[in-house]
Amino acid sequence: MVVGLVVGRRIVGVPVLANADLETLVALLAPAVQNVLTSGENA
């Protein structure tokens, strides 16, 4: 997920990702990362 963000932002230059500020990217990505990290919590 994070690798895809970096590739899209820095290598490919997807305009939405390349033009977004860091705070916006964190706000978009943080819930997904948190879900991945805590998905096994209730298993």
C-alpha positions as CSV (number, residue, x, y, z in Angstrom):
1,M,0.0,0.0,0.0
2,V,2.7,2.5,1.0
3,V,4.9,1.3,-1.9
4,G,2.0,2.0,-4.3
5,L,1.6,5.5,-2.9
6,V,5.3,6.2,-3.3
7,V,5.4,4.9,-6.9
8,G,2.3,6.8,-7.8
9,R,3.5,10.0,-6.3
10,R,7.3,10.0,-7.1
11,I,7.8,7.7,-10.0
12,V,4.7,7.8,-12.1
13,G,3.6,11.3,-11.0
14,V,-0.1,10.7,-10.7
15,P,-1.3,14.3,-10.4
16,V,-3.7,13.8,-7.5
17,L,-0.9,12.2,-5.5
18,A,2.0,14.4,-6.7
19,N,0.1,17.6,-5.9
20,A,-1.3,16.6,-2.5
21,D,0.5,17.8,0.6
22,L,1.7,15.4,3.2
23,E,-1.1,16.0,5.7
24,T,-3.7,15.1,3.0
25,L,-1.9,11.9,2.1
26,V,-1.6,10.9,5.8
27,A,-5.3,11.6,6.3
28,L,-6.2,9.4,3.3
29,L,-3.7,6.6,4.1
30,A,-3.8,6.4,7.9
31,P,-7.2,4.6,8.3
32,A,-6.2,1.9,5.8
33,V,-2.8,1.4,7.5
34,Q,-4.5,1.3,10.9
35,N,-7.0,-1.3,9.6
36,V,-4.2,-3.5,8.3
37,L,-2.2,-3.2,11.6
38,T,-5.2,-4.0,13.8
39,S,-7.1,-6.5,11.6
40,G,-5.9,-9.5,13.6
41,E,-6.7,-7.9,16.9
42,N,-10.0,-9.7,17.4
43,A,-9.1,-13.0,15.8
